[in-house]
Amino acid sequence: MADLLLVHGSCHGAWCWRDLIPALERRGHSAHAIDLPGHGDGRDLAAVTLEESAEAILAATTPETLVLGHSWGGYPISAAAEMRPDHLRGLIYLCAYVPRSGLSLIEMRKAGPRQTIGAAAIKDASGTSYTIDPDEAPRLFYHDCPAETVAYALPRLCPQAIRPQDTPLTLGQNWQGTAKAYIRCTKDQTIPPEYQAAMVADWPRTSVHDMHSSHSPFFANPDGLGDLIGQIAKDI
C-alpha cells in the first residue's frame, strides 16, 4: 500500500481532497494533504515563493511518499523532486502542468494550444494575486461534479499568489531520475487535454493514464481516481 501526499492546484487548498482521502484509505493507502504557502495562512501573497512551496512539500514527505500534484501543483512537486529526490518515492501529475525547464507556469500556460481561463482570472488591485470568477468556476473546474460538491467548493476558493507561478523552474537530473506518472483528464476545461498529452508525449506510454473527467476528478469520481492511483502506485 502507498503513502500519498496530495498537493492542490491554484485557488484551492487541502480541502479539495475531502472525498479522495477516504477513497484512498478504503483501499488501504495512507493519504494526507497540505495547504501550500499563501493558502489560508494569512500570508502576504506578494512574498510567497515557488521555493518555499517546494520546501513545504518536502517537510511533509518521507522517502516512501508518492507526491501527487494537481494542476499548478505540478510545479512545486517538480521543484521538490529537483531539490531532494531522496525525500520522495515518485511523482503523480493529475491533469497538471509538467514544467518545461526554464519556463514559468505562466509562460507554459500562454504557450498552450488554446487559452481557457481568460477573463475568469481576476487580478487584485496590487497585481500580486488573482481569483477565479465564481460564475465561471463551475464551468472551468467542476462541470461534471455533483451539485453538493460545487456548493462546497465555490466559497472555499481563495486568492492565488502570482509570484510562484511567474517564477521559471530549471529541472535537471534529479527530476529526470524521479519515477513519474501522469493522469490526463479528457474532459478538462482548464488545461486542454491535448496540451496535457503534449507535455508527456515523450514519456513511456505505461506511465500515462486517462480519466474521462473534468479538471476535478477528486470530486467527480473519487473512487475511480482512487483505483487508478492504486494501480499507479504498484508500478512506481
C-alpha positions as CSV (number, residue, x, y, z in Angstrom):
1,M,0.0,0.0,0.0
2,A,1.1,3.6,-0.7
3,D,1.8,6.6,1.4
4,L,0.5,9.7,-0.5
5,L,0.8,13.4,-0.2
6,L,-1.8,15.4,-2.1
7,V,-0.9,18.8,-3.4
8,H,-3.7,21.1,-4.6
9,G,-3.8,23.5,-7.6
10,S,-4.5,27.2,-8.0
11,C,-7.0,28.8,-5.7
12,H,-7.7,25.5,-3.9
13,G,-6.4,24.0,-0.7
14,A,-6.2,20.8,1.3
15,W,-10.0,20.9,1.5
16,C,-10.3,19.8,-2.2
17,W,-9.2,16.3,-1.3
18,R,-12.2,15.8,1.0
19,D,-13.6,12.8,-1.0
20,L,-10.4,11.3,-2.3
21,I,-8.6,10.8,1.0
22,P,-11.3,8.5,2.4
23,A,-11.5,6.7,-1.0
24,L,-7.7,6.0,-0.8
25,E,-8.0,4.9,2.8
26,R,-10.7,2.5,1.9
27,R,-8.2,0.9,-0.5
28,G,-5.6,0.5,2.3
29,H,-3.5,3.6,1.4
30,S,-2.4,6.4,3.8
31,A,-3.1,9.8,2.4
32,H,-2.7,13.4,3.7
33,A,-2.8,16.8,2.2
34,I,-1.3,20.2,2.9
35,D,-2.1,23.8,2.2
36,L,0.6,25.4,0.1
37,P,2.0,28.7,1.5
38,G,-0.4,31.6,1.0
39,H,-3.5,29.4,1.1
40,G,-5.4,30.1,4.3
41,D,-2.4,31.1,6.4
42,G,-2.8,34.9,6.2
43,R,0.5,35.3,4.4
44,D,1.3,38.4,2.3
45,L,0.8,36.9,-1.1
46,A,3.5,39.1,-2.6
47,A,6.1,37.3,-0.5
48,V,5.1,33.7,-1.4
49,T,7.7,31.9,-3.4
50,L,7.9,28.7,-5.5
51,E,10.9,27.5,-3.5
52,E,9.0,27.7,-0.2
53,S,6.1,25.8,-1.7
54,A,8.6,23.0,-2.6
55,E,10.0,23.1,0.9
56,A,6.6,22.8,2.4
57,I,6.1,19.6,0.3
58,L,9.4,18.2,1.4
59,A,8.6,18.9,5.0
60,A,5.5,16.6,4.6
61,T,7.2,13.7,2.9
62,T,9.4,10.7,3.6
63,P,11.5,8.7,1.1
64,E,8.4,6.4,0.8
65,T,5.9,9.1,-0.1
66,L,4.3,9.4,-3.5
67,V,3.5,13.0,-4.2
68,L,0.5,13.8,-6.3
69,G,0.1,17.3,-7.7
70,H,-3.0,18.7,-9.3
71,S,-2.9,21.5,-12.0
72,W,-0.5,24.2,-10.9
73,G,0.7,21.7,-8.2
74,G,2.8,20.1,-10.9
75,Y,5.3,22.9,-10.5
76,P,6.1,22.8,-6.8
77,I,6.1,18.9,-6.7
78,S,8.7,19.0,-9.6
79,A,10.7,21.6,-7.7
80,A,10.6,19.4,-4.6
81,A,11.9,16.4,-6.6
82,E,14.7,18.5,-8.1
83,M,15.7,19.8,-4.6
84,R,15.6,16.5,-2.7
85,P,14.9,13.4,-4.9
86,D,15.9,11.2,-2.0
87,H,13.0,12.5,0.1
88,L,10.1,11.1,-2.0
89,R,9.3,7.9,-3.9
90,G,7.8,9.4,-7.0
91,L,5.5,12.0,-8.6
92,I,2.0,11.7,-9.9
93,Y,0.7,14.6,-12.1
94,L,-3.1,14.9,-12.0
95,C,-4.1,17.0,-15.0
96,A,-1.2,19.1,-14.0
97,Y,1.5,21.2,-15.7
98,V,4.7,19.3,-16.3
99,P,7.3,22.0,-16.2
100,R,9.4,22.7,-19.3
101,S,12.8,23.5,-17.8
102,G,13.5,27.2,-17.8
103,L,9.8,28.3,-18.1
104,S,7.4,29.6,-15.5
105,L,3.9,28.2,-15.2
106,I,2.5,31.5,-16.7
107,E,4.8,31.1,-19.7
108,M,3.7,27.5,-20.1
109,R,0.1,28.4,-19.9
110,K,0.5,31.1,-22.6
111,A,2.3,28.6,-24.8
112,G,-0.7,26.2,-24.7
113,P,-2.8,25.4,-27.8
114,R,-5.7,27.5,-26.6
115,Q,-6.5,29.7,-23.7
116,T,-9.3,28.6,-21.5
117,I,-9.4,30.8,-18.4
118,G,-9.1,34.3,-19.9
119,A,-11.1,37.0,-18.1
120,A,-12.2,34.4,-15.5
121,A,-8.9,35.1,-13.7
122,I,-9.4,38.4,-11.9
123,K,-6.2,40.1,-10.6
124,D,-6.3,42.0,-7.3
125,A,-5.5,45.8,-7.3
126,S,-1.9,45.2,-6.3
127,G,-1.3,42.7,-9.1
128,T,0.1,40.1,-6.7
129,S,-2.7,37.6,-6.8
130,Y,-5.8,36.5,-8.7
131,T,-9.1,34.9,-8.0
132,I,-11.4,32.9,-10.3
133,D,-14.8,34.5,-11.2
134,P,-17.3,32.3,-9.2
135,D,-19.7,32.4,-12.1
136,E,-17.0,30.8,-14.3
137,A,-15.5,28.4,-11.8
138,P,-18.2,25.7,-12.2
139,R,-17.5,25.5,-15.9
140,L,-13.8,25.6,-15.6
141,F,-13.4,23.2,-12.7
142,Y,-16.5,21.3,-11.8
143,H,-18.8,20.8,-14.8
144,D,-19.3,17.1,-14.1
145,C,-19.3,17.2,-10.3
146,P,-22.3,16.8,-8.0
147,A,-24.2,20.0,-7.2
148,E,-23.4,19.5,-3.5
149,T,-19.7,19.4,-4.3
150,V,-19.9,22.6,-6.3
151,A,-21.7,24.3,-3.4
152,Y,-19.0,23.1,-1.1
153,A,-16.1,24.2,-3.3
154,L,-17.0,27.6,-4.5
155,P,-16.9,29.5,-1.2
156,R,-13.6,27.8,-0.4
157,L,-11.7,29.1,-3.4
158,C,-9.1,31.6,-2.4
159,P,-6.7,34.1,-4.0
160,Q,-3.7,32.6,-5.7
161,A,-0.3,34.2,-5.4
162,I,1.1,35.1,-8.8
163,R,4.8,35.3,-7.9
164,P,5.4,31.5,-7.6
165,Q,3.6,31.0,-11.0
166,D,5.7,33.6,-12.6
167,T,9.0,32.0,-11.5
168,P,10.9,29.9,-14.0
169,L,11.9,26.5,-12.9
170,T,15.0,24.8,-14.0
171,L,15.0,21.0,-13.9
172,G,17.9,18.6,-14.2
173,Q,18.9,15.0,-13.5
174,N,17.3,14.9,-10.1
175,W,13.8,15.4,-11.5
176,Q,14.6,13.4,-14.6
177,G,15.6,10.4,-12.5
178,T,12.4,10.6,-10.3
179,A,9.7,8.0,-11.0
180,K,6.7,9.7,-12.6
181,A,3.2,9.1,-13.8
182,Y,0.6,11.3,-15.4
183,I,-3.2,11.2,-15.3
184,R,-4.8,13.1,-18.2
185,C,-8.4,14.3,-17.8
186,T,-10.0,14.1,-21.2
187,K,-12.9,16.5,-20.4
188,D,-10.8,19.1,-18.7
189,Q,-11.8,22.7,-19.5
190,T,-8.9,24.3,-17.6
191,I,-5.8,22.7,-19.1
192,P,-6.6,21.5,-22.6
193,P,-6.5,17.7,-22.8
194,E,-4.4,17.9,-25.9
195,Y,-1.8,20.0,-24.1
196,Q,-1.7,17.5,-21.3
197,A,-0.9,14.8,-23.8
198,A,1.8,17.0,-25.4
199,M,3.5,17.6,-22.1
200,V,4.1,13.9,-21.7
201,A,4.4,12.9,-25.3
202,D,7.9,11.5,-24.7
203,W,7.1,9.6,-21.6
204,P,6.6,5.8,-21.6
205,R,3.0,5.0,-22.6
206,T,2.7,2.8,-19.5
207,S,3.1,5.9,-17.3
208,V,0.3,7.9,-18.9
209,H,-3.3,7.3,-18.0
210,D,-6.6,8.8,-19.0
211,M,-9.7,9.6,-16.9
212,H,-12.8,10.8,-18.7
213,S,-13.3,13.6,-16.2
214,S,-13.3,17.3,-15.7
215,H,-10.4,19.2,-14.1
216,S,-11.6,17.9,-10.7
217,P,-11.7,14.1,-10.8
218,F,-11.3,14.1,-7.0
219,F,-14.8,15.4,-6.8
220,A,-16.3,13.9,-10.0
221,N,-15.1,10.4,-9.5
222,P,-13.1,9.9,-6.3
223,D,-13.4,6.1,-6.3
224,G,-12.3,5.8,-9.9
225,L,-9.4,8.1,-9.1
226,G,-8.5,6.1,-6.0
227,D,-8.5,2.9,-8.1
228,L,-6.2,4.5,-10.7
229,I,-3.8,5.9,-8.1
230,G,-3.6,2.4,-6.5
231,Q,-2.7,1.0,-9.9
232,I,0.0,3.6,-10.5
233,A,1.4,3.0,-7.0
234,K,2.1,-0.6,-7.9
235,D,4.1,0.5,-10.9
236,I,6.2,3.2,-9.4
